[in-house]
Amino acid sequence: MVHYLIEFRFLGKAKYEIKKLVYEINRRFRLGYKRAIPHITLVGPFYTNDEKRLIGDFNRLCSKSPLMNFEIDGFSAFENSKVVFLDVNPSKELEEFRWNLSQILKPYCQLRPFDYEKDFAFHATIAMKLPEDKFSAIKDYINRKSKLNFKHVMVRATLLKGGFILREYDFLLRRPLVRRLAKDKRVYAQTLDLLKGHFENKFNPNEFIEERINVEYKSFTEKLKNVFRKPRTFVTSDLHLDHTNIIKYCKRPFLNTKDMNRTLVNNWNNTVSKKDKVYFLGDMSFGKESRSADYWLTKLNGDTFFIRGFSYKPTGERNQHDRISKTKNVFDSLIIEYKGRRFFLVHDPANIPSSWDDWAICGHHHNNKLDECPFIDKKNKRINISTELTKFRPVDMDDLMQKIEE
């Protein structure tokens, strides 16, 4: 019977240092291991006859879990089983995640007894199945070495079948990956770029828990309810469709340009109905090879009021971002009144008139100047509606009103 395993695999400096240590011990004590993949086992090995359910439960639990931390804190050993390992100090979130995994799999998977223990010994194995003499010698050897100490993030959880990747869940991309994508170096590079953005406070993957990056398709019943509800008003900005480099510049959690385009269009259409009104604040698409705003507007629901994306060069010359030929409902800026408040709508906040003392909604800066241009700036009465700050979907003006009045 094929066995399954759920684990975390190290990356970066921690992976290099652990791998180097394992190979060093293998050579010195002639253990004969062929290769080392530094990892922490979370559940297993275990067996099941319901692989489809296993994959579904694995993906669902991961999608509801935050980015989790842990620390490597020196060496230790299991005396009874003769295993030498790196001691792992998990965060409460990681402890809860592992426990929930065991409880979800328990009804239909044959787990090991220690998987059911609440007080689980998190560890990363250095050497195992050792005879008594080598076990004692390796313990003495590592205790004389400098301790390995790392603070780490569980970037991906890996579900293995027979030793091969069946699925991985990426906690930064917030999506499951089949084996091909899990091993794709370009996807992995995007994950590492998001990790860098997380530490630079430009990307917070925990914002997408449960509500996820992709807005779920509405059921038939929900669509029927939309027919009878009152039209709503939405605002959004800076989709940058077709713009490949924006994924890197703004730490967007997408696999590639096609994935970004599909997600942004689907999110818009699964949020906005055909009878709703949308104020779009510029930069629909971007780049020499990009398709025009006219093209993308035919793909999007709602009655769209289009604020052109433009800014001024240091020479004073106007820098036009959007290619749109429509004359109706296209503006450089716009003043609207919504439920007793007035709003000045413009792409670049630099173009807000100095005399304007009510709220202004703009975009342009994406998530690259969060200190100056946060989502909601109550002091200066400004709202940055760039799509990176709104979970890559249009925002209901009623929700916006509630946030600024809180």
C-alpha positions, 0 to 999 in steps of 0.5 A: 500500500502506498503511504502518504506524508505531510511535511514542511521543506526548508529553504534558503540559508536554513536548508543549506546549513541543515543539508551541509550538516546531514552530509557531514555526519553521513560521511564522518559516520558512514551512514550511507544516505543517498540524499537529504531533503531537510524537512519537518514531518507534520503528519505521517507516514499514513495510509488511506483509500480516499485520496480525493478526500485527502487532497480536498481536506489538505487544501481547505485546512491550508487555505484557512491557515495563516503564515506560520513561524517557528524556530530551530533551537539547537540539537536533541535526540529520541533515546528509544528510537535512536534519532538525532534531530534539530529541535523545533520551537513552533508558534501556537499557529503551527501547533494548532495547524498540525493538530487540526491536520491529525483530527481532520484525517483521523476518520479515514486515514491510518495515522501513527500513534504519535500523530494523535498526541497533543504534545507533538515533538516538532523536529527535523531529523539529522540521522535515524535508525542508528545502532547504539554505538553510532547514536552515542557518537553522533550525539557527542559530536553534534553537542560539541558543534555550534548550535544551529539557530534559525527563525523560519516561516512555513512557506509551503506545506507538502503532501507526498505520495510514495515519496513524490509531491502530490500537492503543495500549498503555498501560504504566500500565493494562497493556493494549492499547487500540483506537482508540476507547479510545485517544482516550477522554478519560476513559480518558486521565484515568485514565492520567494519574491512575495516572502521578501515583500512580506518582510518588507511589509509590502505584502501580507498573505494573512489578509487573504485567509478564507476570503482568499485572492479569488472571489468565489463564483456566485451560485444560481441562488445568489445570482437570482438574488442580485436580479432583485437587489438595488444597484450598488456603487464600487470603486477600484484602481490600478489593475495593470492588466497585461503588465507582467512586471507589476507582479514583481514590482508590487509583490502580487501573488500571481503565478504569471500574467495570464493568472493575474488577468484571469483572477482580476477579471473574475474577481471584478465580475464575481463582485460587480453585477451588470447593473452596478456602477463602478468608478475606475480610477485609472491604469486599466492595462499597462505596457507596450504589448498590453491590450487597450482599456476599451478591450478590457471594459468589454470583459467587465460587468457594470456601468463604468465611470472611467478616470484616466490614469495620468501623472505629470513628468518633471518637465510639466508634460502630461504622462498618459497611462490609459488608452481609451477611445470612449468619450462618454463617462471618461474623465480626468477627475470627478467629484461625486456625492455619496450618502451625504459625503463628497469625494474627489476622484482622481488617479494620482493624489498629486493632482488633488487640488490644494483647496479640496478639504473633503475626502479624496479617493485615488490610486497610482502608488499601489502598495509601494508607499504605504507610509504616505499612501495607506488604504485609509488616511483619516488625517489627510482624508485620502483613500488609496484604492489601488487593487493590491490594498483591496484584495484585488477586487472592487470595493463597495462604497457602503463598506468604504463609508463604514471604514472611514466612519469607524 
